[in-house]
Amino acid sequence: QEEAIEHYQATIRLDPDYGKAYYNMGLILVEQDQIGPATTALRQAVRTQPKLEKAHYQLGLLLVEQGEKSAAEESFREAVKVDPNLAPAQYQLAVILFEKGELVEAITRFRLVTELEPENVDAYRQLGAALTANGEYTEAVTTLKLAVQLDPYHALTHYNLGVALQQQEQYEEAMAEYQQALTLSPALAEGHYNLGVVLEKSQQREEAISSLVKARELFAFAGNEEKVTEVDEYIKQLEPQASLVDTQETPEVDSPGIPQMKSPETLEVESQETPKVESTDTEEMEPEKSEPERGIPKL
């Protein structure tokens, strides 16, 4: 790799505006975990060759990794401006938009990714979560069911499907999805909480309280005092009713709002892990006009 970097540096000395050399060198620097120099190289790549969409995309990934979301958004926008069918860039741009709450554009771009990559389960997951957040529950259910078909073992997909079903008052189906989510991820506090809500809606108050108590334990363990207080208040509402004799009419209780887990895996959106920079997609380079001592390898 050091030899390859020397070759690219020699190429750049001969032609300082050769964007592909900066790009390929940037990828090698990423592999070496030299994030600062890699970022500099990729910035030079897009400066000297603005139509190199992969350089914009890779720069965006590096900027996300460094927490520079606004700059990353700009890089992904430049990438898809050059190539609207570059699905990975469309996806990463949509994730950022989703996190910012710009749901309409995020949904449009997630939809495009599912068209470009019909097997991209992450795109279906994120699209379903964004649709739910935007109140488009019917399409969200359809989309998340497709995600479940592609990967039945992803807890947050089942959870988000449960949220969309719950919003449509399909409590039995929502209950099944929350239970599946908790089978896959027993420590998912929001899953226990929402399961408690739909159990209460189904008049299963003892079971609802049990689920809410578990949610409270998990929220407390995570130090989420706001949710602990919310669950405590909800349990207090339910406990007197759980002990009512059958001859008494049970008053209706308004359930607290349903927490929406976005993401992102987020989401994964919390869910979504920081994207890994792809470091193998090098650009073919044209022969040098004046070769340095050793030929430039075509990676």
GITANOR-V485901 format. One record per residue. RES is the residue in one letter. SS is DSSP state (H for helix, E for strand, C for the rest). PHI is phi in radians with two decimals (* if undefined). Layout:
BEGIN
RES;SS;PHI
RES;SS;PHI
END
This chain:
BEGIN
Q;C;*
E;H;-1.10
E;H;-1.13
A;H;-1.11
I;H;-1.06
E;H;-1.07
H;H;-1.08
Y;H;-1.15
Q;H;-1.12
A;H;-1.14
T;H;-1.08
I;H;-1.15
R;H;-1.11
L;H;-1.30
D;C;-2.47
P;C;-1.10
D;C;-1.85
Y;C;-1.53
G;H;-1.05
K;H;-1.13
A;H;-1.17
Y;H;-1.06
Y;H;-1.08
N;H;-1.12
M;H;-1.14
G;H;-1.05
L;H;-1.13
I;H;-1.14
L;H;-1.10
V;H;-1.10
E;H;-1.03
Q;C;-1.51
D;C;1.10
Q;C;-1.67
I;H;-1.14
G;H;-1.05
P;H;-1.05
A;H;-1.12
T;H;-1.08
T;H;-1.07
A;H;-1.10
L;H;-1.23
R;H;-1.10
Q;H;-1.15
A;H;-1.05
V;H;-1.32
R;H;-1.21
T;H;-1.47
Q;C;-2.42
P;C;-1.09
K;C;-1.56
L;C;-1.47
E;H;-1.08
K;H;-1.16
A;H;-1.19
H;H;-1.04
Y;H;-1.11
Q;H;-1.13
L;H;-1.10
G;H;-1.04
L;H;-1.08
L;H;-1.11
L;H;-1.18
V;H;-1.06
E;H;-1.05
Q;C;-1.63
G;C;1.38
E;C;-1.66
K;H;-1.15
S;H;-1.12
A;H;-1.16
A;H;-1.10
E;H;-1.00
E;H;-1.07
S;H;-1.13
F;H;-1.14
R;H;-1.11
E;H;-1.12
A;H;-1.07
V;H;-1.36
K;H;-1.18
V;H;-1.27
D;C;-2.41
P;C;-1.08
N;C;-1.63
L;C;-1.37
A;H;-1.01
P;H;-1.03
A;H;-1.24
Q;H;-1.05
Y;H;-1.13
Q;H;-1.14
L;H;-1.12
A;H;-1.10
V;H;-1.06
I;H;-1.10
L;H;-1.10
F;H;-1.07
E;H;-1.08
K;H;-1.42
G;C;1.48
E;C;-1.54
L;H;-1.23
V;H;-1.09
E;H;-1.20
A;H;-1.04
I;H;-1.07
T;H;-1.02
R;H;-1.31
F;H;-1.07
R;H;-1.04
L;H;-1.06
V;H;-1.09
T;H;-1.15
E;H;-1.30
L;H;-1.29
E;C;-2.32
P;C;-1.07
E;C;-1.76
N;C;-1.40
V;H;-1.12
D;H;-1.06
A;H;-1.13
Y;H;-1.15
R;H;-1.05
Q;H;-1.19
L;H;-1.07
G;H;-1.07
A;H;-1.16
A;H;-1.17
L;H;-1.09
T;H;-1.09
A;H;-1.08
N;C;-1.60
G;C;1.39
E;C;-1.68
Y;H;-1.25
T;H;-1.10
E;H;-1.18
A;H;-1.07
V;H;-1.07
T;H;-1.04
T;H;-1.16
L;H;-1.24
K;H;-1.16
L;H;-1.12
A;H;-1.09
V;H;-1.12
Q;H;-1.10
L;H;-1.26
D;C;-2.59
P;C;-1.29
Y;C;-1.90
H;C;-1.88
A;H;-1.07
L;H;-1.18
T;H;-1.14
H;H;-1.09
Y;H;-1.04
N;H;-1.14
L;H;-1.11
G;H;-1.04
V;H;-1.07
A;H;-1.10
L;H;-1.16
Q;H;-1.09
Q;H;-1.13
Q;C;-1.60
E;C;1.10
Q;C;-1.65
Y;H;-1.21
E;H;-1.13
E;H;-1.16
A;H;-1.07
M;H;-1.02
A;H;-1.10
E;H;-1.22
Y;H;-1.11
Q;H;-1.12
Q;H;-1.16
A;H;-1.04
L;H;-1.32
T;H;-1.10
L;H;-1.40
S;C;-2.48
P;C;-1.08
A;C;-1.63
L;C;-1.39
A;H;-1.03
E;H;-1.09
G;H;-1.14
H;H;-1.11
Y;H;-1.10
N;H;-1.17
L;H;-1.07
G;H;-1.04
V;H;-1.10
V;H;-1.27
L;H;-1.12
E;H;-1.11
K;H;-1.11
S;C;-1.62
Q;C;1.15
Q;C;-1.85
R;H;-1.28
E;H;-1.06
E;H;-1.15
A;H;-1.07
I;H;-1.09
S;H;-1.04
S;H;-1.16
L;H;-1.19
V;H;-1.08
K;H;-1.11
A;H;-1.04
R;H;-1.06
E;H;-1.03
L;H;-1.24
F;H;-1.11
A;H;-1.12
F;H;-1.08
A;C;-1.44
G;C;1.33
N;C;-1.60
E;H;-1.15
E;H;-1.07
K;H;-1.24
V;H;-1.03
T;H;-1.09
E;H;-1.08
V;H;-1.16
D;H;-0.99
E;H;-1.13
Y;H;-1.16
I;H;-1.08
K;H;-1.06
Q;H;-1.16
L;H;-1.50
E;H;-1.02
P;H;-1.07
Q;H;-1.28
A;H;-1.13
S;C;-1.74
L;C;-1.14
V;C;-1.25
D;C;-1.07
T;C;-1.35
Q;C;-1.49
E;C;-1.41
T;C;-1.47
P;C;-1.22
E;C;-1.33
V;C;-2.14
D;C;-1.38
S;C;-1.39
P;C;-1.08
G;C;-1.08
I;C;-1.45
P;C;-1.21
Q;C;-1.69
M;C;-1.58
K;C;-1.62
S;C;0.98
P;C;-0.58
E;C;*
T;C;*
L;C;*
E;C;-1.07
V;C;-0.89
E;C;-1.09
S;C;-0.98
Q;C;-1.40
E;C;-1.27
T;C;-1.03
P;C;-1.09
K;C;-1.44
V;C;-1.24
E;C;-1.38
S;C;-2.10
T;C;-2.04
D;C;-1.59
T;C;-1.38
E;C;-1.74
E;C;-1.12
M;C;-1.97
E;C;-1.22
P;C;-1.02
E;C;-1.27
K;C;-1.16
S;C;-2.39
E;C;-1.28
P;C;-1.28
E;C;-1.00
R;C;-2.03
G;C;-1.11
I;C;-1.39
P;C;-1.20
K;C;-1.58
L;C;-1.44
END
